Amino acid sequence: MGAVMTENVSDEALMAELASGKQDAIGALYARYAPTVLGMAAQALGRPTGEEIVQDVFVAVWKGAPTFDPSRGAVRPWLLQIAHYRIAN
């Protein structure tokens, strides 16, 4: 999958790719969700801490990809739940 084509790939497909070791998929997920996560975190904790939260969240997504189960829900709420937990703590 080329980086140019990722806008047409579902979040779930990107998670499956990430889980199978295709690390390029994290970039597409980051591009989609980092601005939202940064907005949430920066509003709650300030921008410098917000940037750290974004990094923590995407490391967690990368590490958690093999355990992500699309039958339990979509990627977006799962990822934002990780962000919410990181912001709260």
VENJO-V195729 format. One record per residue. N is the residue number from 0. RES is the residue in one small letter. PSI is psi in whole degrees, -180 to 180 (999 if undefined). OMEGA is omega in radians with two decimals (* if undefined). D_LAST is the distance of its C-alpha to the last C-alpha in Angstrom with 1 decimal. Layout:
BEGIN
N&RES&PSI&OMEGA&D_LAST / N&RES&PSI&OMEGA&D_LAST
END
This chain:
BEGIN
0&m&128&3.10&35.9 / 1&g&155&-3.12&36.2 / 2&a&-29&-3.12&33.5 / 3&v&-29&-3.03&35.7 / 4&m&-3&-3.00&35.7 / 5&t&-21&-3.10&32.0 / 6&e&-19&3.13&31.9 / 7&n&2&-3.09&34.0 / 8&v&134&-3.12&32.0 / 9&s&157&3.07&29.7 / 10&d&-41&-3.11&26.0 / 11&e&-39&3.09&27.0 / 12&a&-40&3.10&29.7 / 13&l&-41&3.11&27.5 / 14&m&-40&3.11&25.1 / 15&a&-41&3.10&28.2 / 16&e&-44&3.14&29.4 / 17&l&-43&3.14&26.2 / 18&a&-30&-3.13&26.3 / 19&s&7&3.04&29.9 / 20&g&3&3.11&29.2 / 21&k&92&-2.99&30.0 / 22&q&-16&3.10&27.3 / 23&d&-28&-3.08&28.7 / 24&a&-30&-3.13&27.0 / 25&i&-33&3.12&23.6 / 26&g&-42&3.13&25.2 / 27&a&-42&3.10&26.3 / 28&l&-40&3.10&22.9 / 29&y&-47&-3.13&21.3 / 30&a&-36&-3.12&24.1 / 31&r&-41&-2.92&23.6 / 32&y&-16&-3.13&19.8 / 33&a&-42&3.13&18.5 / 34&p&-39&3.12&19.8 / 35&t&-47&-3.13&18.1 / 36&v&-43&3.13&14.6 / 37&l&-41&3.11&15.4 / 38&g&-46&3.12&16.6 / 39&m&-50&-3.04&13.6 / 40&a&-42&-3.12&11.2 / 41&a&-37&3.12&14.0 / 42&q&-39&-3.09&14.7 / 43&a&-37&-2.93&11.3 / 44&l&-3&-3.07&10.7 / 45&g&156&-3.02&14.2 / 46&r&-47&-3.11&16.0 / 47&p&-45&3.10&15.5 / 48&t&-36&3.09&11.7 / 49&g&-41&3.12&12.3 / 50&e&-37&3.07&14.8 / 51&e&-40&3.12&12.6 / 52&i&-44&3.13&10.2 / 53&v&-47&3.13&13.5 / 54&q&-47&3.14&14.7 / 55&d&-43&-3.10&11.8 / 56&v&-45&-3.08&12.3 / 57&f&-26&2.97&16.0 / 58&v&-42&3.12&16.1 / 59&a&-40&3.10&14.4 / 60&v&-46&3.14&17.0 / 61&w&-48&-3.13&19.7 / 62&k&-32&-3.09&19.0 / 63&g&-7&-3.09&18.5 / 64&a&-43&-3.13&21.7 / 65&p&-22&-3.12&24.0 / 66&t&-5&3.13&22.2 / 67&f&130&-3.13&21.9 / 68&d&105&-3.09&24.4 / 69&p&-18&3.10&25.8 / 70&s&-16&3.13&27.5 / 71&r&-7&3.12&24.2 / 72&g&172&-3.10&23.4 / 73&a&164&-3.12&23.4 / 74&v&-47&-3.03&21.4 / 75&r&-54&3.13&20.0 / 76&p&-35&3.10&18.1 / 77&w&-48&-3.13&16.9 / 78&l&-43&-3.13&15.7 / 79&l&-27&3.04&14.1 / 80&q&-41&3.06&12.3 / 81&i&-45&3.14&10.8 / 82&a&-46&-3.14&9.9 / 83&h&-44&3.12&8.6 / 84&y&-45&-3.13&6.2 / 85&r&-39&3.14&5.3 / 86&i&-42&-3.11&5.5 / 87&a&-29&-3.11&3.8 / 88&n&999&*&0.0
END
